[in-house]
Amino acid sequence: MNYRYSYIFTALLALGLITLIAQVFKTGLGLVNIALIHLIPIMVVSLRGNFLATSFIAMIAIVFFNVLYVPPVYSFNVYDVIYFWSFAIFLLVGYIITWQAQKIQTNEIRDILLSTLSHDLKTPLSSILGSTTLLLEDTKMSEHARRNLLNDIKHSSDKMHRLINNLLDNARLKDKRLKLHMNWCDLEDSLNIALNDFEESYIERHVTVDISPNLELYWGDENLLNRLFANLLDNAFKYSNQNKQIVIRLFQEPKKVKITFFNESNPFKEHALKSMFDRFYRLENTGDISGSGIGLFICHSIVTAHGGKISAYNQYNGICFEITLPIAKRPKNLQNEL
């Protein structure tokens, strides 16, 4: 069962329990009270702000209420128009709560986003300002110290660049009318572009890359695929144990490309592995690790937009992210595209 939609399963169980109770005590409850308690599962689902889920559970509740309690029972016939108003109220109540829930969620997302931006942008910006001030004020600074400060400025600038790109990609991927800019992509080049955003000496010491010699060009959105690699790398650097290896593999398979990112870390709980691709989800006990909580959500959105799948699982002494991208076109058709 999909963890994200477990609330629908809970609501269906609640509806079943309510139906059982109402059947046992229907004489004492009366039709009005039975109708009211059938609103409970609708309210449970509508609080999640999903109109489709609300419609689904409301229609099931209406069917149960109509067949079991509205005369003539055990049929879909309705002889009194007032009951149609009852059915409409079921839907209306659900939609009103869903609409309000969406407004609340939008405000919460805005507050989370503003809080994240104020923290995550402030840190690298402060570093840039501090390093720049030292460079301007200390005219006798050694070349080595000067080089270190310039590296700090570049590192902080790259960090801000990744965060801003994530926010722009997040806005683009939220558009349901999103149209991918498809072209032939070299996945090895995309990975190297992402690696160039990070400190070269650290990459050389801690990153191992294994790429199939028969890796073909891939038909996809190059900018989004570059962002996929950059976000997976950023996540691996943040959560890997210090001075441990990060292993990246790209494999060519007959009908798909498989990509894995492995980094040594402490094992993650099962619910965290399922939820880490949700927007703004932050792992427990990571208060000292900066992040917007949208990096892995964007990875999931990019992979899904390409018709692929992404998952995370504990493996040996670390965590592995596995991506499969289906092959829509073969490179042998490249000449026809040019």
Wavefront OBJ file of the C-alpha trace (Angstrom):
o trace
v 0.000 0.000 0.000
v 1.251 3.488 -0.877
v 2.181 5.217 2.395
v 1.093 8.605 1.046
v -2.508 7.480 0.571
v -2.859 5.320 3.687
v -5.352 7.881 5.048
v -7.863 6.717 2.393
v -7.518 3.139 3.633
v -8.041 4.418 7.206
v -11.179 6.280 6.108
v -12.544 3.149 4.405
v -11.985 1.169 7.605
v -13.744 3.926 9.573
v -16.649 3.837 7.107
v -16.908 0.066 7.498
v -16.909 0.386 11.299
v -19.512 3.169 11.177
v -21.705 1.048 8.909
v -21.465 -1.887 11.324
v -22.388 0.296 14.326
v -25.219 1.979 12.425
v -26.639 -1.385 11.359
v -26.683 -2.613 14.945
v -28.179 0.576 16.421
v -30.082 1.992 13.439
v -33.451 1.911 15.197
v -32.188 4.079 18.050
v -29.976 6.347 15.990
v -32.449 7.475 13.370
v -31.711 8.434 9.787
v -30.422 11.949 10.543
v -27.806 10.752 13.054
v -26.739 7.953 10.715
v -26.219 10.530 7.965
v -24.126 12.683 10.314
v -21.783 9.882 11.387
v -21.288 8.939 7.737
v -19.706 12.377 7.308
v -16.805 11.375 9.612
v -14.736 9.432 7.023
v -15.399 12.185 4.467
v -13.982 14.764 6.871
v -10.948 12.542 7.613
v -10.033 12.432 3.918
v -10.981 16.015 3.028
v -8.575 17.375 5.657
v -5.753 16.212 3.359
v -6.797 18.747 0.723
v -7.225 16.281 -2.152
v -10.455 16.869 -4.117
v -10.202 13.563 -6.000
v -9.800 11.555 -2.783
v -12.669 13.503 -1.188
v -14.952 12.728 -4.146
v -13.998 9.037 -3.966
v -14.760 8.563 -0.264
v -17.894 10.769 -0.454
v -19.372 8.681 -3.283
v -18.716 5.455 -1.350
v -20.347 6.943 1.768
v -23.349 8.057 -0.319
v -23.726 4.568 -1.820
v -23.580 2.934 1.654
v -26.058 5.430 3.094
v -28.457 5.110 0.153
v -28.435 1.311 -0.159
v -28.532 0.479 3.562
v -30.700 3.225 5.101
v -32.668 5.301 2.565
v -36.064 3.747 1.756
v -36.447 1.469 -0.107
v -33.368 -0.166 1.442
v -31.033 -2.489 -0.481
v -31.692 -0.661 -3.734
v -30.472 2.420 -5.562
v -33.982 3.830 -5.915
v -34.759 7.096 -4.077
v -38.410 8.083 -3.731
v -38.046 11.355 -1.800
v -36.145 14.278 -3.334
v -34.977 15.373 0.134
v -32.498 12.506 0.169
v -30.832 13.927 -2.929
v -30.163 17.047 -0.871
v -28.544 14.823 1.752
v -26.241 13.356 -0.886
v -25.360 16.854 -2.110
v -24.536 17.924 1.461
v -22.115 14.971 1.774
v -20.179 16.283 -1.232
v -20.521 19.952 -0.286
v -19.175 19.443 3.240
v -16.261 17.413 1.869
v -15.387 20.021 -0.774
v -15.580 22.953 1.663
v -13.231 21.223 4.125
v -10.890 20.219 1.276
v -10.794 23.797 -0.019
v -10.015 25.157 3.450
v -7.379 22.443 3.970
v -5.674 23.448 0.717
v -5.593 27.100 1.843
v -4.059 26.089 5.187
v -1.509 23.830 3.477
v -0.600 26.618 1.041
v 0.050 28.995 3.933
v 2.068 26.337 5.775
v 4.130 25.620 2.654
v 4.736 29.343 2.178
v 5.859 29.715 5.817
v 8.134 26.663 5.546
v 9.583 27.944 2.292
v 10.234 31.438 3.678
v 11.794 29.972 6.819
v 13.992 27.680 4.725
v 15.076 30.492 2.427
v 15.886 32.808 5.317
v 18.142 30.136 6.844
v 19.638 28.388 3.827
v 20.363 31.553 1.866
v 21.548 33.481 4.900
v 24.312 30.972 5.717
v 26.198 31.036 2.373
v 25.490 34.747 1.925
v 27.048 35.513 5.325
v 30.068 33.410 4.353
v 30.474 35.308 1.073
v 30.201 38.695 2.806
v 32.643 37.671 5.538
v 35.236 36.311 3.122
v 34.898 39.322 0.818
v 35.348 41.727 3.750
v 38.532 39.957 4.838
v 39.941 40.075 1.305
v 39.254 43.797 1.024
v 40.547 44.759 4.472
v 43.682 42.602 4.743
v 46.023 43.754 1.986
v 48.945 41.734 3.399
v 47.151 38.406 3.354
v 49.212 35.419 2.203
v 48.446 33.822 -1.150
v 47.423 30.595 0.585
v 44.921 32.357 2.876
v 43.619 34.384 -0.062
v 43.096 31.209 -2.089
v 41.193 29.571 0.797
v 38.845 32.553 1.109
v 38.202 32.559 -2.636
v 37.393 28.842 -2.470
v 34.967 29.568 0.389
v 33.277 32.236 -1.725
v 32.960 29.839 -4.681
v 31.634 27.031 -2.459
v 29.013 29.336 -0.894
v 28.030 30.719 -4.310
v 27.581 27.202 -5.690
v 25.397 26.362 -2.686
v 23.166 29.386 -3.313
v 23.046 28.554 -7.014
v 21.824 24.998 -6.299
v 19.158 26.230 -3.885
v 17.825 28.851 -6.317
v 17.811 26.305 -9.159
v 15.875 23.900 -6.958
v 13.255 26.565 -6.266
v 12.949 27.355 -9.988
v 12.705 23.655 -10.885
v 10.139 23.161 -8.121
v 7.954 25.887 -9.651
v 8.357 24.383 -13.133
v 7.565 20.825 -12.037
v 4.402 21.946 -10.202
v 2.919 22.974 -13.557
v 0.680 20.112 -14.693
v 1.103 21.338 -18.266
v 4.866 20.812 -18.022
v 6.377 19.935 -21.370
v 9.798 18.314 -21.278
v 12.478 19.722 -23.599
v 13.515 16.377 -25.023
v 16.872 15.889 -26.688
v 19.714 13.385 -26.853
v 21.582 13.503 -23.523
v 24.921 12.081 -22.454
v 24.248 10.926 -18.902
v 27.968 10.700 -18.165
v 28.337 14.365 -19.121
v 25.329 15.248 -16.949
v 26.978 13.534 -13.990
v 30.290 15.322 -14.634
v 28.515 18.695 -14.816
v 26.981 17.976 -11.410
v 30.326 16.829 -9.975
v 31.956 20.084 -11.114
v 29.658 22.003 -8.749
v 31.410 20.450 -5.748
v 34.921 20.706 -4.346
v 37.310 18.853 -6.635
v 39.612 17.538 -3.907
v 36.668 16.072 -1.984
v 35.305 14.424 -5.136
v 38.678 12.814 -5.850
v 38.962 11.409 -2.312
v 35.412 10.251 -1.632
v 33.511 9.615 -4.882
v 33.774 6.445 -6.968
v 32.035 6.378 -10.357
v 31.276 3.193 -12.300
v 29.729 3.641 -15.770
v 28.840 0.898 -18.238
v 31.113 1.076 -21.299
v 28.042 0.526 -23.495
v 26.050 3.433 -21.995
v 24.032 5.000 -24.808
v 22.749 8.517 -25.323
v 19.440 9.018 -23.497
v 16.337 10.754 -24.861
v 15.327 13.171 -22.102
v 15.278 16.703 -20.702
v 18.971 17.555 -20.285
v 18.521 20.409 -17.794
v 16.279 18.347 -15.549
v 18.611 15.340 -15.708
v 21.527 17.601 -14.719
v 19.442 18.752 -11.743
v 18.673 15.128 -10.839
v 22.375 14.293 -10.537
v 23.181 17.535 -8.691
v 20.475 16.954 -6.081
v 21.426 13.306 -5.530
v 25.064 14.329 -5.048
v 24.134 17.139 -2.681
v 22.020 14.742 -0.634
v 24.803 12.123 -0.529
v 27.364 14.667 0.692
v 25.039 15.940 3.415
v 24.055 12.599 4.908
v 27.067 10.342 4.326
v 29.338 9.517 7.229
v 32.380 11.782 7.273
v 35.323 10.623 5.138
v 33.327 7.682 3.743
v 32.929 6.687 0.123
v 30.067 7.621 -2.192
v 29.589 5.141 -5.037
v 27.730 6.134 -8.216
v 26.825 3.600 -10.904
v 25.205 4.042 -14.326
v 24.140 0.834 -16.063
v 22.727 0.289 -19.526
v 19.990 -2.365 -19.654
v 17.946 -3.543 -22.664
v 14.892 -1.387 -21.946
v 16.073 1.040 -19.284
v 18.974 2.869 -17.701
v 19.656 2.136 -14.032
v 21.357 4.721 -11.818
v 22.394 4.088 -8.211
v 23.840 6.435 -5.600
v 25.223 4.732 -2.491
v 26.690 6.490 0.533
v 27.723 5.113 3.894
v 25.442 6.320 6.679
v 23.387 5.143 9.602
v 20.307 3.081 8.601
v 17.019 4.900 8.083
v 13.606 3.924 9.454
v 11.117 2.442 7.003
v 8.701 5.386 7.180
v 11.584 7.795 6.496
v 12.562 5.852 3.369
v 8.987 6.176 2.082
v 8.524 9.837 3.032
v 11.862 11.345 2.044
v 10.587 12.119 -1.478
v 7.752 14.287 -0.112
v 8.034 18.046 -0.495
v 9.652 19.734 2.544
v 10.275 16.428 4.315
v 13.283 16.589 6.643
v 14.800 13.563 8.345
v 14.750 13.372 12.125
v 17.760 14.621 14.079
v 19.137 16.647 11.156
v 18.797 20.110 12.661
v 22.496 20.836 12.067
v 22.238 19.902 8.353
v 21.045 22.707 6.105
v 18.507 21.973 3.411
v 15.205 23.077 1.943
v 13.550 19.647 2.000
v 12.687 19.864 -1.710
v 15.808 18.324 -3.275
v 14.627 14.698 -3.223
v 11.065 15.761 -4.047
v 12.423 17.379 -7.227
v 14.396 14.194 -7.985
v 11.180 12.187 -7.701
v 9.317 14.674 -9.924
v 12.062 14.602 -12.586
v 12.196 10.810 -12.670
v 8.387 10.545 -12.784
v 8.229 13.110 -15.608
v 10.502 10.793 -17.615
v 8.280 7.791 -16.869
v 10.801 6.267 -14.454
v 10.929 5.196 -10.817
v 13.078 6.214 -7.853
v 13.388 4.460 -4.504
v 15.613 4.424 -1.442
v 16.588 1.463 0.710
v 19.072 0.511 3.400
v 21.996 -1.499 2.065
v 24.816 -2.930 4.170
v 26.263 0.046 6.047
v 24.512 2.824 4.173
v 21.647 3.951 1.983
v 21.167 3.421 -1.739
v 19.043 5.508 -4.107
v 18.006 3.586 -7.210
v 16.630 5.252 -10.339
v 15.322 3.479 -13.428
v 14.684 5.508 -16.584
v 12.816 3.806 -19.438
v 14.333 4.055 -22.908
v 11.874 5.857 -25.193
v 14.177 6.028 -28.236
v 17.315 4.257 -29.339
v 20.443 6.262 -30.262
v 20.516 4.642 -33.713
v 17.745 7.081 -34.628
v 19.939 10.036 -33.714
v 20.939 10.804 -37.306
v 17.276 11.130 -38.258
v 16.768 13.705 -35.498
v 19.628 15.980 -36.606
l 1 2 3 4 5 6 7 8 9 10 11 12 13 14 15 16 17 18 19 20 21 22 23 24 25 26 27 28 29 30 31 32 33 34 35 36 37 38 39 40 41 42 43 44 45 46 47 48 49 50 51 52 53 54 55 56 57 58 59 60 61 62 63 64 65 66 67 68 69 70 71 72 73 74 75 76 77 78 79 80 81 82 83 84 85 86 87 88 89 90 91 92 93 94 95 96 97 98 99 100 101 102 103 104 105 106 107 108 109 110 111 112 113 114 115 116 117 118 119 120 121 122 123 124 125 126 127 128 129 130 131 132 133 134 135 136 137 138 139 140 141 142 143 144 145 146 147 148 149 150 151 152 153 154 155 156 157 158 159 160 161 162 163 164 165 166 167 168 169 170 171 172 173 174 175 176 177 178 179 180 181 182 183 184 185 186 187 188 189 190 191 192 193 194 195 196 197 198 199 200 201 202 203 204 205 206 207 208 209 210 211 212 213 214 215 216 217 218 219 220 221 222 223 224 225 226 227 228 229 230 231 232 233 234 235 236 237 238 239 240 241 242 243 244 245 246 247 248 249 250 251 252 253 254 255 256 257 258 259 260 261 262 263 264 265 266 267 268 269 270 271 272 273 274 275 276 277 278 279 280 281 282 283 284 285 286 287 288 289 290 291 292 293 294 295 296 297 298 299 300 301 302 303 304 305 306 307 308 309 310 311 312 313 314 315 316 317 318 319 320 321 322 323 324 325 326 327 328 329 330 331 332 333 334 335 336 337 338
